[in-house]
Amino acid sequence: MDFQSEEPDDMSHTLLVQWTIVPKIAPRALIACNRCRTTRAFVPSGKTRLNANGRRLDAWLIYRCSDCDNTWNRPIFERRHVGDIDPADLCALQNNDEIFIEKVAFDIDGLRRHAGQVEEFSDVHLRKAILQPAAGSPTRLEILFDLAMKSSLRTERLLSAELGLSRSRIATLADAGRVAAIPPGRNALQRALKDEMRVVIDLADEADRNAILSRAGP
């Protein structure tokens, strides 16, 4: 079955849902603590520090050792000219804005650049919404993933937990060409979720089709 070049009539038998995924726990930096004298997990404190040197600014997100409460400053930017900083970001830093701080705390790529080793968590909040109900009896499920922030949660693990499908069954369906990720990629279902990724499942021959479709929606 060609999921990407389907005929328009196929959509009448497709239930299209969106799963919005929000990580619960920010990644933690694993770095050497000079008080504990060993590697510890450092947790974001929810506080920032802003320092001015003339017209140039440094900004950090403050982390605390999970064991002794020692601090580590993760750079947000360094020696940045004030005119090059987004005024909204500057205001957020000056006021310890929670939304801005959360965005920085969950930026795992940025954390890796400064900490190297990072501890990730796959716990997420999941919201489901129906984008397009099927006109007739659905035989096909399409899931659009909306990631507010990066997550290490693997696609097959989420599908298994939410749809009541074992991972071996998902693998069998994928081998038969009845489960596909869009855009396609090698071992895409075994990899971490990506924003705007889609998974399409052909349920036409599945006896528990209605139960699976029911679990897919809100």
C-alpha positions as CSV (number, residue, x, y, z in Angstrom):
1,M,0.0,0.0,0.0
2,D,1.4,3.4,-1.0
3,F,0.6,5.7,1.9
4,Q,2.0,8.9,0.3
5,S,0.2,8.7,-3.0
6,E,-3.3,7.6,-1.9
7,E,-6.4,8.3,-3.9
8,P,-8.6,11.1,-2.5
9,D,-11.4,8.6,-1.9
10,D,-9.2,6.8,0.7
11,M,-9.6,9.8,3.1
12,S,-13.3,9.0,3.5
13,H,-12.2,5.8,5.3
14,T,-9.4,7.5,7.3
15,L,-9.6,8.7,10.8
16,L,-7.1,11.6,11.1
17,V,-6.0,12.5,14.6
18,Q,-3.4,14.8,16.2
19,W,-1.3,13.8,19.2
20,T,0.2,16.8,21.0
21,I,3.2,15.7,23.1
22,V,4.7,17.7,25.9
23,P,7.7,16.3,27.9
24,K,7.1,16.2,31.6
25,I,10.7,16.4,32.9
26,A,13.5,18.6,31.6
27,P,16.7,16.9,30.7
28,R,19.4,17.1,33.3
29,A,23.1,17.9,32.8
30,L,25.6,15.2,34.0
31,I,28.7,17.1,35.0
32,A,31.4,17.0,37.7
33,C,30.3,18.6,40.9
34,N,33.3,20.3,42.7
35,R,31.6,19.8,46.1
36,C,30.6,16.1,45.6
37,R,33.8,15.4,43.8
38,T,32.1,13.2,41.3
39,T,29.6,13.4,38.4
40,R,26.2,14.4,39.4
41,A,22.9,15.3,37.8
42,F,22.3,19.1,37.7
43,V,18.6,20.2,37.5
44,P,17.3,23.5,36.1
45,S,16.4,25.8,39.0
46,G,13.9,27.9,37.1
47,K,16.1,31.0,37.5
48,T,18.3,32.9,35.1
49,R,21.3,35.2,35.6
50,L,22.0,38.2,33.3
51,N,25.3,40.1,33.4
52,A,26.2,43.3,31.5
53,N,29.7,44.3,30.3
54,G,29.1,47.6,28.6
55,R,26.8,46.9,25.6
56,R,27.5,43.2,25.7
57,L,25.4,40.8,27.8
58,D,25.9,37.3,29.1
59,A,22.9,35.2,30.2
60,W,22.8,31.8,32.0
61,L,20.2,29.4,33.2
62,I,21.1,28.3,36.7
63,Y,21.2,24.6,37.5
64,R,21.6,22.9,40.9
65,C,23.3,19.7,41.9
66,S,20.6,17.1,42.7
67,D,22.7,16.0,45.7
68,C,24.3,19.0,47.3
69,D,22.6,22.0,45.8
70,N,25.8,23.3,44.2
71,T,25.1,25.5,41.2
72,W,26.2,25.4,37.6
73,N,25.5,28.2,35.0
74,R,24.4,27.0,31.6
75,P,25.1,29.7,29.0
76,I,22.1,30.9,27.1
77,F,24.3,33.4,25.2
78,E,27.7,35.0,25.8
79,R,29.1,38.4,24.9
80,R,26.0,39.2,22.8
81,H,25.6,42.9,21.8
82,V,22.4,44.2,23.3
83,G,21.2,45.3,19.9
84,D,21.4,41.7,18.6
85,I,19.1,40.3,21.3
86,D,15.4,39.9,20.7
87,P,13.7,42.5,23.0
88,A,11.1,39.8,24.1
89,D,13.9,37.5,25.1
90,L,15.7,40.2,27.0
91,C,12.5,41.1,28.8
92,A,11.9,37.5,29.7
93,L,15.5,37.2,31.1
94,Q,15.1,40.3,33.2
95,N,11.8,39.0,34.6
96,N,12.6,35.2,34.9
97,D,9.8,34.5,32.6
98,E,8.6,30.9,33.2
99,I,7.7,30.1,29.6
100,F,11.0,31.3,28.3
101,I,12.9,29.4,31.0
102,E,11.0,26.2,30.3
103,K,11.8,26.6,26.6
104,V,15.5,26.9,27.4
105,A,15.4,24.0,29.9
106,F,13.9,21.6,27.4
107,D,16.3,22.6,24.7
108,I,18.3,19.3,24.8
109,D,20.6,20.2,21.9
110,G,21.6,23.4,23.6
111,L,22.2,21.6,26.9
112,R,24.4,19.0,25.1
113,R,26.6,21.8,23.6
114,H,27.6,22.9,27.1
115,A,27.2,19.8,29.3
116,G,28.2,17.0,26.9
117,Q,26.5,14.2,28.8
118,V,22.8,14.6,29.4
119,E,20.1,12.5,31.2
120,E,16.9,12.3,29.2
121,F,13.3,11.3,30.3
122,S,10.6,9.9,28.1
123,D,7.6,10.8,30.4
124,V,5.2,13.0,28.5
125,H,1.8,14.7,28.6
126,L,-0.4,13.6,25.7
127,R,-3.4,15.4,24.2
128,K,-5.4,13.8,21.5
129,A,-7.7,15.6,19.0
130,I,-9.7,14.4,16.0
131,L,-8.7,16.6,13.0
132,Q,-10.9,14.7,10.5
133,P,-13.4,12.0,11.3
134,A,-14.0,9.3,8.7
135,A,-17.1,9.7,6.6
136,G,-17.8,6.0,6.7
137,S,-16.5,3.1,8.7
138,P,-12.8,3.9,9.2
139,T,-10.3,1.2,8.0
140,R,-7.3,3.5,8.2
141,L,-5.7,5.5,11.0
142,E,-3.4,8.5,10.5
143,I,-1.7,10.1,13.4
144,L,0.0,13.6,13.2
145,F,2.5,14.2,15.9
146,D,2.8,17.8,17.3
147,L,5.8,18.1,19.6
148,A,5.9,21.2,21.7
149,M,9.5,20.3,22.6
150,K,12.0,17.5,21.7
151,S,11.3,14.1,23.4
152,S,13.4,11.0,23.6
153,L,10.3,8.8,23.5
154,R,10.4,6.3,20.7
155,T,7.5,6.2,18.2
156,E,6.8,2.5,18.5
157,R,6.7,2.8,22.3
158,L,4.1,5.5,22.3
159,L,2.0,3.7,19.7
160,S,2.1,0.5,21.7
161,A,1.1,2.2,24.9
162,E,-1.7,4.3,23.5
163,L,-3.2,1.9,20.9
164,G,-2.9,-1.3,22.9
165,L,-0.6,-2.9,20.3
166,S,2.4,-4.9,21.2
167,R,5.7,-3.9,19.7
168,S,6.0,-7.2,17.9
169,R,2.6,-6.6,16.3
170,I,3.6,-3.2,15.2
171,A,6.7,-4.7,13.7
172,T,4.7,-7.3,11.9
173,L,2.3,-4.7,10.5
174,A,5.3,-2.6,9.4
175,D,6.9,-5.6,7.7
176,A,3.7,-6.2,5.8
177,G,3.6,-2.6,4.6
178,R,0.6,-1.7,6.7
179,V,2.3,0.7,9.1
180,A,4.4,3.5,7.7
181,A,6.0,6.7,8.9
182,I,5.9,9.9,6.9
183,P,8.4,11.1,6.0
184,P,9.9,7.6,5.7
185,G,13.3,6.7,7.1
186,R,15.3,3.7,8.1
187,N,13.9,2.3,11.4
188,A,11.7,5.4,11.7
189,L,9.3,3.7,14.1
190,Q,12.2,2.7,16.4
191,R,13.5,6.3,16.6
192,A,12.5,9.2,18.7
193,L,9.4,11.1,17.8
194,K,9.7,14.1,15.4
195,D,7.5,17.1,15.1
196,E,5.0,16.9,12.2
197,M,5.8,13.3,11.7
198,R,2.9,11.1,10.6
199,V,2.2,7.5,11.2
200,V,-0.4,5.7,8.9
201,I,-1.9,2.4,9.9
202,D,-4.0,0.2,7.6
203,L,-6.5,-1.5,9.9
204,A,-8.8,-3.0,7.3
205,D,-8.0,-6.6,8.2
206,E,-7.7,-6.1,12.0
207,A,-10.4,-7.7,14.1
208,D,-9.9,-5.2,16.9
209,R,-9.9,-2.2,14.5
210,N,-12.7,-0.4,16.4
211,A,-10.9,-0.7,19.7
212,I,-7.7,0.7,18.2
213,L,-9.5,3.6,16.5
214,S,-11.3,4.4,19.8
215,R,-7.9,4.6,21.7
216,A,-6.5,6.9,19.0
217,G,-8.9,9.7,19.7
218,P,-9.8,11.8,22.8
